[in-house]
Each structure stands twice: as structure tokens, then as C-alpha cells.
Amino acid sequence: MKISRIEISNFIGISEFKVNLGKINTVTGRVGAGKSSIIEAIQKGFSNKNDRSEVIRHGEESATIFIKTDDGLEIDRRLRSNKSDYLKVKKIGVAVPSTEKYLKQFFNGELFKPLEFCTKSPTEQAKIILGMLEIPWSMDDIATWFGEIPADVNYENHVLQIIGQIVRNYFSQREVVNREIALIKAQIIGYKDELPKNYDGEEWRPKKVADYYKAVADAEAINQKIILAKSHVEGFDTRVAVITAEAETERQAKQNEIVLKRGEIDASKKDLGNKIQAAEVELSQMNLWTAQIEADLAVNLERANQRLKDEYEQKKVAAQQLLEQSKDESLQKIQSQMKATERQVMEHHKILHGLDVEYTAQDEKEVTALKVINENMDKQIRAEEQAIDSLKLMTETVPIEVGPLREAADEVARMQSYLRDYDLMASLIREKLAPREELSNVLTARIDKGRKMPTELLKIAALPIPGITVDGDGLIRIGKTLIDGLSEGEQLELAFRVAKAQAGELKLICLDGWNKINPSTRAWIEQEINEDEFQYLVVTTEDGDLAMNVSDGSVAEAAWQGRSANDLSDQKVTPDARQVPTPGGA
């Protein structure tokens, strides 16, 4: 498909432009004359895509673009500022939908400009070329290939570039992880250097150092028992002598105690006898007091009677009563005293009888006490003899070597003192090193997978340009040369190949900047144009107004430097107008 006619009205810098196109269409004019407006109008007509925010000519309300192709397709697009845009698509003898989707099958979105391609960076060029490789993929494929959908990846790129970026990201992640692994290993080596050679903490962890030191203490206790047993056996006679002496001392003490007790009883009896004798004397005295009181009373009564003979009779009676009362009170008091003394004498006799009994019992107590002392002495001697019998076996026991036991206990204590460093080292290995090594292995597997994927994908991809190859990293080569190592001429040749390979049904190539190409390169391009089936829009910047020269013949017949006599930027050109200059220009 080629464009046979184009009509433009009020679009960007063009007021009105109508022309029939041929194979070679040379557009000339100064900067700002409207050359780029023609290219953008073709692009807008097929794709509704524009590179500028304002495409309707300033001061106008609408712009129109009409394009007709050599197979009868007509595109009528109207751009309106106050209304929705209008699109009408028709084809002679065919019912076609007036939709953007229908037009996309003819056009890849923008006019390909080989000369502009040469000015792009190798990365941008690679993106364009890779975009031509039809490799089916989806985000589910990414998740299947790598076990996840990696972040920080531009998934709008070509799948080979995506894989390359993923691999580079994984490689960077692995570098970070491996540096962490190296640091952790250095820490582990630091801990390991502090441990004894071939140290295994799990060997020493279950050992109970307290049990080892208890074995030492038990051995020392047994040895001490052996020493004590020998000492006990050797001191048997001495201890028996001591027991016998102590028993004799105890017997003597008990006998002395009984003698003293007897002396105390004798003293008590003597004291009670004195008290009884004194009480009896006191009773005799009281009897004398009673007789004396009665005698004194008779004398006093006689005297009172004598004294009262001359007094009143009543006083005599009262005196007699008073004397009788005094006598009774004195007698009662003496009698009470006598009864108390008699009771005390009887009590003293009872105590004295008890002392006699106790004195008699001292003999039996002495016999009993001495018997107990002798029995205790015999019991202690028998106990010593039994102890000697039981200790004789202990005296024959060989003492335990405590040194090796202590060394073993000290060794366990020393080895367990390293458990903290060992556990820290094990924790580093378990919690930091192992996860990172696992992550490193996962990243390595993903990197390997990513490096193999392009090769696998390229097996099912059709390379659109002869002589071009794409390696596993998504790098593009012409032959054996990377595209960033191509010469200027090779770059332009690649650009032409890319232009032809990516063209859709619309076989149109735009050469914008023809005047910048050196003559030797132009010769190659002219030969390419003469031999292919493409339609060309050649744009060159020169002094003068916008003009277009059209030719269906060879490049030589097109007369590239020729000019149209008409100003196409502001004047209408009749629908059948064709400016075909003669060689050398006209």
C-alpha cells in the first residue's frame, strides 16, 4: 500500500495543501516552512497520534486531513476544537469500519525515519529492533520463569530487555548478598578462631559440669573417709581407755553425788529435830504462860474486888466481865498458837519420815546408777568395736585419684565457657549466613535462568532483518559487531533495514534531513530506493518556501535538488497537480 493523494487544511503550519504522491516525494523549504507538518499529518491521519499539544492551525476552529491510497482506501479525518473529532474510512467495493483499530493494521504508529534512527542511542536503537521481534510472553510467564515478578523493572520494554534488566538486578542483588555473606563469614571466622581446634559445642553442651565437680567432691569425701577410718581403727584402744576412764569418772561422780545427798538428808533431819525440840519448848512455855495468866487473873480479880468493894455494884460486875473477857482472849490466843505449833511439829515429823525413806533409797540409787554407767560403758565399747569392724573394709579401699577427675571437670568447665561464642557463631550461620547463602543460590539460579531464557526465546522468534543476531543479554549485532560499533554508513544501512522490516502494509519511509547525508552515502541510498518497492518522503532543509517534487521514476529522474514553482504552504494545488522537475531542476 502506498499513498496516492494527500490533502491537508489548517493543520499545524499548513493552511492548505493538496498533492498526488508518487514513489519519490521530495519536500523542501526553509526551517518552519511546514515540512514536518506534512509528515505529522500522514502520521495523524493513520494513527490519530500527534507529537504536539496543538495541531489545529492557530485562529482556526478545525483542521482536515484526507489521505487516499493506491488500493482505494480513503481516510477523512477532521479535527475540531469545539466538537468531537470526526473520522471516516472507506474503500471502494469493501465495507470497512471507521475505527482507529482498523487503521492500525496499516501503520505502526509513526513514520519511520532512518536518518533519525541513526541519531538515537544504541539503547534506543536496540529497543526499536527488539520491538520487532515477536516473542509472546505475559507477566505469568515472568512469574513462572523467576518464581516471582521482580520489582524495579520496566515491563514496557521488549521481553529480552526485560529479562536483561531482571538479570542485572538479580546480579546486583547477589553482589550485595555475597558481600554480606563475606562479612558474615569473616565474623564467623573471628568467632571460630577464638574456639579450640575442631571444637563442637554440641559435644560439650549436654555435659553437666556440676556432676563432674560432684564426682571430684565425692572422691575427696571417700578418700577422707578412708583416712578417718584408718585413724579410727588406729585410735581404738585409746578411745576404749577414754570410755573406761569416763565411766570411772562418772561412777565416782555419782557416788559423790549420793554421799552429798545423804549429807543433805542428815542435815535436814538434824534441822527438823531442832525445830521439833524448839516447838516442844515453845509449847511448854505456853503452858506456863497459861498457868501464869490464870494466876495473874485471880490476883487481879482479887485486887479488883478489893478495889471495887467501895464502888458501885454495877462496876464490880462490869470489871468482872472485862477480866473474864481478857482471860478468854488470852487463852484463845495461846491455844491457837499451841495448835499451830503442834501442827508444825506433826509436819516436821512427816518430812523427817520422808527423809528417812529417801536416805534408805540412796543405796538402791547408787547401785542402779553404777549399773547404768557400766552398761553405757560396755555399749560404747561394743559400738566402737562394731565401728572398727565396718571401717576395716574402708581401710582396705584404695584411695581415688582426684587429679584426673578434677582435670576432667576443669576441661568441661573450660569447654563450656566457649559455648557463648559457639552459639553466636551458630546463630550467625543459622540466622544470617544460611538465609543469605540460600538467597544467593536462588539469585544464582534465577540469573542462570535469565541468561538462558533469551536463547530459548530466540529459538521461537523470527529475526526480522537478515544478518542481525541477538545474544542472551539482549545485545544486538550485525554480523559480529555490536550496533554501537557500526560505522556511519553501516548505521544508515541498518536503519534502512529496520525501516523496511517494521513497515506495515503502508510501505512509506521518511528521509528527514537528506541534505545532511554525504554524497558517497547518498549513492548507496539512491540505488536502494531504485530497487525496492517502498514509497519515499524525502525532506531537506533549503532556502525558500515549502515545495514538493514528485517522481515515479528513478532517483536520477527525480532531480533531488529541483524545486516547485508553487508555494504549497499557502496556495491550493489542484487535485491532479504533479510537480515533476526535469533533471537538474526547473
C-alpha positions in Angstrom: 0.0 0.0 0.0 1.2 3.5 -1.0 -0.3 6.9 -0.6 -1.6 8.3 -3.9 -3.0 11.6 -2.6 -3.0 13.8 0.4 -5.0 16.9 1.3 -4.2 19.0 4.4 -6.1 22.0 5.7 -5.3 24.2 8.7 -3.0 21.6 10.3 -0.1 23.0 12.3 1.8 25.2 9.9 -0.1 24.4 6.7 -3.1 26.4 5.6 -4.0 24.3 2.6 -2.0 21.6 0.8 -3.2 19.1 -1.9 -0.9 16.9 -3.9 -0.8 13.5 -5.6 2.2 11.4 -4.4 4.5 9.1 -6.3 7.3 6.8 -5.4 9.7 9.6 -4.5 8.4 12.8 -3.0 10.9 15.4 -2.2 9.8 18.1 0.3 12.0 21.2 0.5 11.8 24.6 2.3 13.3 26.7 5.0 13.1 25.9 8.7 9.4 26.4 9.8 8.1 26.3 6.2 5.8 23.3 7.1 7.9 20.3 6.0 7.4 18.5 9.3 3.6 19.3 9.2 3.3 17.0 6.2 5.0 14.1 8.0 2.9 14.7 11.1 -0.3 14.9 9.0 0.3 11.5 7.5 1.1 10.1 11.0 -2.1 11.7 12.4 -4.2 10.5 9.6 -3.4 6.9 10.0 -2.8 6.7 13.8 -4.6 9.7 15.4 -1.2 10.3 17.1 0.3 13.7 17.3 3.6 14.9 18.7 2.3 18.4 19.6 -0.4 19.6 22.0 -1.9 22.0 19.4 -2.4 20.7 15.9 -5.2 22.9 14.6 -3.7 26.0 12.9 -3.8 29.0 15.2 -7.0 31.0 14.8 -8.9 28.2 13.1 -11.7 26.1 14.6 -11.0 22.9 12.6 -8.4 21.0 10.6 -8.8 18.3 8.0 -6.6 15.5 6.7 -7.6 13.5 3.7 -5.5 10.5 2.6 -6.1 8.2 -0.4 -4.0 5.0 -1.1 -3.3 3.2 -4.4 -5.6 0.3 -3.3 -8.7 2.6 -2.9 -8.6 3.2 0.8 -9.7 6.7 1.8 -9.2 8.3 5.2 -11.1 11.5 6.1 -10.1 12.9 9.5 -11.4 16.1 10.8 -10.1 17.7 14.0 -12.4 20.2 15.7 -11.7 22.4 18.7 -15.4 22.8 19.9 -16.6 19.3 18.9 -15.5 15.7 18.9 -13.1 14.8 16.1 -14.5 13.1 13.0 -13.2 10.0 11.2 -14.5 8.4 8.1 -12.8 5.4 6.5 -13.9 3.8 3.2 -12.6 1.6 0.5 -14.1 1.1 -2.9 -16.1 -2.1 -3.1 -15.4 -3.0 0.5 -17.3 -2.3 3.7 -14.8 -1.1 6.3 -15.3 0.2 9.9 -14.4 3.8 10.6 -12.3 2.9 13.6 -8.8 3.6 14.8 -8.3 -0.2 15.3 -8.9 -0.8 11.6 -6.3 1.8 10.6 -3.6 0.4 13.0 -3.2 -2.7 10.8 -1.6 -0.5 8.1 0.6 1.7 10.2 3.0 1.0 13.2 2.2 4.3 15.0 4.7 6.7 13.5 6.6 7.2 10.3 10.0 5.6 10.4 12.9 8.0 9.8 16.1 6.1 9.1 18.2 9.2 9.5 16.7 10.0 12.8 17.2 6.3 13.8 21.0 6.9 13.3 21.0 9.7 15.8 19.4 7.6 18.6 21.5 5.9 21.3 22.4 2.2 21.0 19.9 1.5 23.8 17.0 3.3 21.9 18.0 1.6 18.7 18.1 -1.8 20.4 14.6 -1.1 21.8 13.3 -0.4 18.4 14.8 -3.5 16.9 13.8 -5.7 19.7 10.3 -4.4 19.4 10.2 -6.0 16.0 10.9 -9.5 17.5 7.6 -11.1 18.1 8.1 -13.1 21.2 4.9 -14.0 23.0 5.1 -13.5 26.8 3.0 -12.5 29.8 3.5 -11.5 33.4 2.5 -15.0 34.3 5.5 -16.2 32.2 7.8 -13.9 34.2 6.4 -15.3 37.5 6.9 -18.9 36.1 10.5 -18.3 34.9 11.7 -16.5 38.0 9.3 -17.6 40.7 8.2 -14.0 41.2 7.5 -10.8 39.4 10.7 -8.7 40.1 10.2 -5.1 41.1 12.1 -2.1 39.6 11.8 -3.4 36.1 10.3 -1.5 33.1 7.9 -4.1 31.8 7.0 -1.8 28.8 10.4 -2.8 27.2 10.9 -5.8 25.0 10.9 -9.1 26.8 14.6 -9.6 26.0 15.4 -6.2 27.6 13.1 -7.0 30.5 15.0 -10.3 31.1 18.3 -8.5 30.7 17.2 -5.9 33.3 16.0 -8.6 35.6 19.3 -10.5 35.3 21.2 -7.3 36.0 19.0 -6.5 39.0 19.5 -10.1 40.3 23.2 -9.8 39.7 23.3 -6.5 41.7 21.3 -8.1 44.5 23.6 -11.1 44.5 26.6 -8.9 44.7 25.1 -7.2 47.8 24.1 -10.6 49.3 27.6 -12.0 48.6 29.3 -9.0 50.2 27.1 -9.6 53.2 28.0 -13.3 53.1 31.7 -12.4 53.0 31.3 -10.1 56.0 29.3 -12.7 58.0 31.9 -15.4 57.1 34.6 -13.0 58.4 32.6 -12.7 61.7 32.2 -16.4 61.8 35.9 -17.0 61.3 36.5 -14.4 64.1 34.4 -16.5 66.5 35.9 -19.7 65.2 39.5 -18.5 65.8 38.5 -18.0 69.4 37.4 -21.6 69.8 39.7 -24.6 70.3 40.6 -26.5 67.2 37.8 -28.9 66.0 35.5 -27.5 68.7 32.0 -29.0 68.7 29.7 -27.2 71.1 27.0 -29.8 70.8 29.5 -32.4 72.2 30.1 -30.3 75.3 26.6 -28.7 75.8 24.9 -31.8 77.4 27.7 -32.4 79.9 26.9 -31.2 83.4 29.9 -29.6 84.9 28.2 -29.8 88.3 28.2 -33.6 88.0 31.9 -33.6 87.2 32.8 -31.4 90.2 30.4 -33.5 92.4 32.4 -36.6 91.3 35.5 -34.7 92.5 33.9 -33.9 95.8 32.6 -37.5 96.2 36.1 -38.8 95.5 37.6 -36.4 98.0 34.9 -37.4 100.6 35.6 -41.1 100.0 39.3 -40.5 100.5 38.6 -38.5 103.6 36.5 -41.4 104.9 39.4 -43.8 104.2 41.7 -41.5 106.2 39.2 -41.2 109.0 38.6 -45.0 109.0 42.3 -45.7 109.3 42.6 -43.1 112.0 39.6 -44.5 113.8 40.9 -48.0 113.7 44.3 -46.9 114.9 42.7 -45.0 117.8 40.5 -47.9 119.1 42.5 -48.7 122.2 42.8 -45.1 123.1 39.1 -44.5 122.7 38.2 -47.6 124.8 40.6 -46.3 127.5 38.9 -42.9 127.4 35.4 -44.6 127.6 36.6 -46.6 130.6 38.1 -43.6 132.3 35.0 -41.5 131.6 32.8 -44.3 133.1 35.0 -44.4 136.1 34.8 -40.7 136.5 31.0 -40.9 136.1 30.8 -43.6 138.7 32.9 -41.6 141.2 30.8 -38.5 140.5 27.6 -40.5 141.0 28.9 -41.9 144.3 30.0 -38.4 145.4 26.5 -37.2 144.5 24.9 -39.8 146.7 27.2 -39.0 149.6 26.3 -35.4 149.3 22.6 -36.3 149.1 22.9 -38.3 152.3 24.7 -35.4 154.0 21.9 -33.1 152.8 19.3 -35.5 154.3 21.2 -35.8 157.6 21.4 -32.0 157.8 17.7 -31.7 157.1 16.8 -34.3 159.7 19.0 -32.5 162.2 17.4 -29.2 161.4 13.9 -30.7 161.7 14.9 -32.2 165.1 16.0 -28.9 166.3 12.7 -27.3 165.1 10.7 -30.0 166.8 12.6 -29.5 170.1 12.1 -25.8 169.8 8.4 -26.2 169.2 8.1 -28.5 172.2 9.9 -25.9 174.4 7.6 -23.3 173.0 4.6 -25.5 173.9 5.9 -25.9 177.5 6.4 -22.2 177.7 2.9 -21.7 176.5 1.5 -24.0 179.2 3.5 -21.9 181.7 2.0 -18.8 180.2 -1.5 -20.2 180.6 -0.9 -21.0 184.3 0.6 -17.6 184.9 -2.3 -15.9 183.1 -4.8 -17.8 185.3 -2.8 -16.9 188.5 -2.4 -13.3 187.4 -6.1 -13.2 186.7 -7.0 -14.4 190.1 -4.7 -11.9 191.8 -6.0 -9.1 189.6 -9.6 -10.2 190.2 -9.0 -10.1 194.0 -7.4 -6.8 193.7 -10.2 -5.5 191.6 -12.7 -6.9 194.0 -10.9 -5.2 196.9 -10.8 -2.0 194.9 -14.3 -2.1 194.0 -15.8 -3.1 197.2 -16.5 0.5 197.9 -17.7 1.3 194.4 -20.9 0.6 192.8 -22.1 -2.9 192.4 -22.5 -2.4 188.7 -18.9 -1.5 188.2 -17.9 -4.7 190.0 -19.9 -6.8 187.6 -18.5 -4.9 184.6 -15.0 -5.3 185.9 -15.5 -8.9 186.4 -16.9 -9.3 182.9 -13.9 -7.4 181.5 -11.4 -9.5 183.3 -13.2 -12.7 182.2 -13.2 -11.5 178.6 -9.5 -10.6 178.8 -8.8 -14.0 180.2 -10.7 -15.8 177.4 -9.0 -13.8 174.7 -5.5 -14.5 176.1 -6.3 -18.2 176.5 -7.8 -18.4 173.0 -4.7 -16.7 171.5 -2.3 -19.0 173.4 -4.4 -22.1 172.5 -4.4 -21.1 168.8 -0.7 -20.7 168.9 -0.3 -24.0 170.6 -2.4 -25.7 167.9 -0.3 -24.2 165.1 2.9 -25.3 166.8 1.5 -28.8 167.3 0.6 -28.9 163.5 4.1 -27.7 162.6 5.6 -30.4 164.8 3.5 -33.0 163.1 4.5 -31.7 159.7 8.2 -31.8 160.7 7.7 -35.4 161.7 6.2 -36.3 158.3 9.1 -34.6 156.5 11.6 -36.4 158.8 9.9 -39.7 157.9 10.3 -38.9 154.1 13.9 -38.1 154.6 14.4 -41.4 156.4 12.9 -43.2 153.4 14.9 -41.1 150.9 18.1 -41.8 152.9 17.4 -45.5 152.7 16.7 -45.3 148.9 20.1 -43.8 148.2 21.8 -47.2 148.4 19.5 -48.6 145.7 20.0 -45.5 143.5 23.7 -45.8 143.8 23.6 -49.5 142.7 21.2 -48.6 139.8 23.3 -45.6 138.6 26.5 -47.5 138.7 24.9 -50.3 136.7 23.7 -47.9 134.1 27.2 -46.3 133.9 28.7 -49.7 133.4 26.2 -50.7 130.8 26.7 -47.4 128.8 30.5 -48.0 129.0 30.0 -51.6 127.7 27.7 -50.3 124.9 30.1 -47.6 123.8 32.9 -50.1 123.7 30.8 -52.5 121.7 29.8 -49.7 119.3 33.5 -48.8 118.9 34.2 -52.5 118.2 31.4 -52.7 115.6 32.6 -49.4 114.0 36.0 -50.9 113.8 34.6 -54.0 112.0 32.8 -51.8 109.5 35.7 -49.5 109.0 38.2 -52.2 108.4 36.8 -52.7 104.8 37.1 -48.9 104.2 40.8 -49.0 105.4 41.5 -51.6 102.8 39.9 -49.4 100.0 42.4 -47.8 97.6 42.1 -44.0 97.6 40.6 -42.5 94.4 42.9 -40.4 92.1 41.3 -37.0 92.4 43.6 -35.2 89.9 42.2 -36.8 86.7 38.7 -36.2 87.9 39.5 -32.5 88.6 41.2 -32.1 85.3 38.1 -33.6 83.5 35.8 -31.2 85.4 38.1 -28.3 84.6 38.1 -29.3 81.0 34.3 -29.5 80.8 34.1 -26.1 82.5 36.6 -24.6 80.1 35.0 -26.1 77.0 31.6 -24.9 78.1 32.9 -21.4 78.6 33.3 -21.4 74.8 29.6 -22.2 74.2 28.6 -18.5 74.1 30.9 -17.8 71.2 30.0 -21.1 69.6 26.3 -20.2 69.9 26.9 -16.7 68.5 28.7 -18.3 65.6 26.0 -20.9 65.1 23.4 -18.1 65.3 25.2 -16.2 62.6 25.4 -19.3 60.4 21.7 -20.3 61.1 20.0 -16.9 61.1 22.2 -14.8 58.8 24.6 -16.8 56.7 22.3 -19.7 55.7 19.4 -17.5 54.6 21.8 -15.3 52.6 23.5 -18.3 51.0 20.1 -19.7 50.2 19.1 -16.3 48.7 22.4 -16.2 46.8 21.7 -19.7 45.4 18.2 -18.6 44.5 19.5 -15.5 42.8 22.2 -17.5 41.0 19.6 -19.9 39.7 17.5 -17.0 38.6 20.5 -15.4 36.9 21.3 -18.6 35.1 17.6 -19.0 34.1 17.6 -15.4 32.9 20.8 -15.9 30.9 19.3 -19.0 29.2 15.9 -17.5 28.5 16.9 -15.2 25.6 18.5 -18.2 23.8 15.3 -20.2 24.4 13.0 -17.4 23.3 15.1 -16.5 20.3 14.6 -20.1 19.1 10.9 -19.3 18.6 11.3 -15.7 17.4 11.7 -14.8 13.7 14.5 -12.3 13.2 13.1 -9.5 11.0 16.4 -8.3 9.5 18.9 -10.5 7.6 22.3 -10.7 9.2 21.1 -9.5 12.6 21.6 -11.5 15.8 20.5 -11.0 19.4 22.6 -12.6 22.2 21.4 -13.9 25.6 21.9 -10.4 27.1 19.7 -8.8 24.5 22.6 -7.2 22.7 22.2 -6.8 19.0 24.9 -7.4 16.5 25.3 -7.1 12.7 27.5 -10.0 11.9 29.9 -10.0 14.9 29.7 -6.2 15.5 27.5 -4.6 18.2 25.3 -1.9 16.8 27.2 0.7 18.8 30.3 -0.2 16.9 29.0 0.3 13.4 30.3 2.9 11.1 28.2 5.8 9.9 27.4 4.0 6.6 26.7 0.7 8.4 24.4 2.6 10.8 22.4 4.0 7.9 22.2 0.7 6.2 20.9 -0.9 9.4 18.4 2.0 9.7 17.0 1.2 6.2 16.8 -2.5 7.0 14.9 -1.7 10.2 12.6 0.7 8.4 11.6 -1.9 5.8 11.3 -4.7 8.4 9.0 -2.8 10.6 6.8 -1.2 8.0 3.2 -2.4 7.9 1.0 -2.6 4.8 1.8 1.1 4.3 5.2 1.0 2.5 6.3 4.5 3.3 9.8 5.6 4.5 10.6 9.2 5.5 14.1 10.5 4.9 14.1 13.7 7.0 17.5 15.5 6.7 18.6 14.4 3.3 20.9 17.4 2.9 22.9 16.2 5.9 24.0 12.9 4.2 27.4 12.9 2.5 27.4 12.2 -1.3 29.0 8.7 -1.1 26.3 7.5 1.2 23.6 9.1 -0.9 24.7 6.9 -3.9 24.0 3.7 -1.8 20.6 5.0 -0.8 19.7 6.0 -4.3 20.5 2.5 -5.5 18.4 1.1 -2.6 15.4 3.3 -3.5 15.6 2.5 -7.2 15.4 -1.3 -6.5 12.8 -1.5 -3.7 9.0 -1.3 -3.6 8.8 1.4 -1.0 7.4 4.9 -1.3 9.7 7.7 0.0 9.1 11.1 1.6 12.4 12.9 1.3 12.7 16.1 3.4 15.5 18.6 3.1 16.0 22.0 4.5 16.9 24.7 2.0 16.1 28.3 1.5 12.7 29.0 0.1 9.1 28.2 0.7 7.5 24.8 1.1 7.7 22.8 -2.1 7.3 19.2 -3.2 8.7 17.4 -6.2 7.1 14.1 -7.2 8.5 11.3 -9.3 7.6 7.7 -10.2 10.9 7.1 -11.9 14.4 6.5 -10.7 16.3 8.7 -8.3 18.1 10.3 -11.1 14.8 11.3 -12.8 13.5 12.7 -9.5 16.1 15.5 -9.7 16.5 15.8 -5.9 17.6 19.4 -5.9 14.7 20.6 -8.1 12.0 22.9 -6.8 8.3 23.5 -7.5 7.3 26.9 -8.7 4.3 26.9 -6.4 4.1 27.9 -2.7 2.4 24.9 -1.2 2.1 26.3 2.3 -0.5 28.9 1.4 -1.8 28.1 -2.1 -4.1 25.4 -3.2 -2.8 22.8 -5.6 -5.3 21.2 -7.9 -6.1 17.6 -7.1 -4.2 16.4 -10.2 -1.2 18.7 -9.8 2.1 16.8 -10.0 5.4 18.7 -9.9 7.8 16.5 -11.7 11.0 18.5 -12.3 13.4 17.6 -15.0 17.0 16.5 -14.2 18.9 19.5 -12.9 15.7 21.2 -11.7 13.3 23.7 -13.3 
